[in-house]
Structure formats: structure tokens, C-alpha cells
């Protein structure tokens, strides 16, 4: 086979392979962008979860303070009930 014949046979194959590689490269770039976007979203969600946990702890602390204050008030109300009324 001559060089011209070989080039006529392999040139279409070469071009088809080039197109495939370009498509694969495009898909890889798209995939890399998607992974970067998902990674960013995960970091964002992680910081939100940390903030929600912090707020939940703060709410628990406030509930404890309210319960202690309520318990003291109940004790004080019992003491007030035992004090005889002034004439």
C-alpha cells in the first residue's frame, strides 16, 4: 500500500478519534465543574449544620435557665404561702 492509500484509510479514523477525545475532554471538564460545585454546596451545608447545632445548644441553655428560674419561683411561692397574712 502506498502512503496516499494509508492516509486515506487512517485519516477518517484519526479524525473520529480526535472527535471522541474532544468529547471525552469536554465531559471531564463538565464533571470537574460539577464536582467543584457539589463540594462547595457540601461546605455550605456543613457550615449551616454547625450553626444549627450551635443554636440548638443555645436553646437548650435558655431552657435550663428558664427551668431553674421557674423552680426558684415555685419554691418562693411555697414560702410566701407559709407566711401568715398580716391583720
C-alpha positions as CSV (number, residue, x, y, z in Angstrom):
1,X,0.0,0.0,0.0
2,X,1.1,3.4,-0.8
3,X,1.3,6.3,1.7
4,X,-1.6,8.0,0.0
5,X,-3.8,4.9,0.4
6,X,-2.8,4.6,4.1
7,X,-3.6,8.2,4.7
8,X,-7.0,7.8,3.0
9,X,-7.7,4.9,5.3
10,X,-6.4,6.3,8.6
11,X,-7.3,9.9,8.2
12,X,-11.0,9.3,8.9
13,X,-10.1,7.1,11.8
14,X,-7.8,9.7,13.1
15,X,-10.5,12.4,12.8
16,X,-13.1,10.2,14.5
17,X,-10.7,9.5,17.4
18,X,-9.9,13.2,17.7
19,X,-13.7,14.0,18.0
20,X,-14.0,11.2,20.6
21,X,-11.2,12.6,22.6
22,X,-12.6,16.1,22.4
23,X,-16.0,14.9,23.6
24,X,-14.3,12.9,26.5
25,X,-12.3,16.0,27.4
26,X,-15.5,18.1,27.4
27,X,-17.2,15.6,29.6
28,X,-14.3,15.5,32.0
29,X,-14.3,19.3,32.3
30,X,-18.1,19.3,32.9
31,X,-17.6,16.6,35.5
32,X,-14.8,18.6,37.2
33,X,-17.1,21.6,37.4
34,X,-19.9,19.6,38.8
35,X,-17.6,18.1,41.5
36,X,-16.4,21.6,42.4
37,X,-20.0,22.8,42.6
38,X,-21.0,19.9,44.8
39,X,-18.0,20.3,47.0
40,X,-18.9,24.0,47.5
41,X,-22.5,23.0,48.3
42,X,-21.3,20.5,50.9
43,X,-19.1,23.1,52.6
44,X,-22.1,25.4,52.7
45,X,-24.3,22.8,54.2
46,X,-21.7,21.8,56.7
47,X,-21.4,25.4,58.0
48,X,-25.2,25.5,58.2
49,X,-25.3,22.3,60.2
50,X,-22.7,23.7,62.6
51,X,-24.7,26.9,63.0
52,X,-28.0,24.9,63.6
53,X,-26.1,22.8,66.3
54,X,-24.9,25.9,68.0
55,X,-28.4,27.4,68.0
56,X,-29.8,24.1,69.4
57,X,-27.3,24.2,72.2
58,X,-28.1,27.8,72.9
59,X,-31.9,27.0,73.0
60,X,-31.1,24.1,75.5
61,X,-29.2,26.5,77.7
62,X,-32.0,29.0,77.7
63,X,-34.5,26.3,78.6
64,X,-32.3,25.3,81.5
65,X,-32.1,28.9,82.7
66,X,-35.9,29.2,82.4
67,X,-36.4,25.9,84.3
68,X,-34.1,27.0,87.1
69,X,-35.9,30.3,87.4
70,X,-39.3,28.6,87.3
71,X,-38.1,26.1,90.1
72,X,-36.9,29.0,92.2
73,X,-40.2,30.9,91.7
74,X,-42.1,27.8,92.8
75,X,-40.0,27.5,95.9
76,X,-40.5,31.1,96.7
77,X,-44.3,30.8,96.1
78,X,-44.4,28.0,98.7
79,X,-42.5,30.2,101.2
80,X,-44.9,33.0,100.6
81,X,-47.9,30.7,101.2
82,X,-46.5,29.8,104.7
83,X,-46.1,33.4,105.8
84,X,-49.1,34.3,107.8
85,X,-51.2,37.1,106.5
86,X,-50.9,40.4,108.3
87,X,-54.0,41.7,110.1
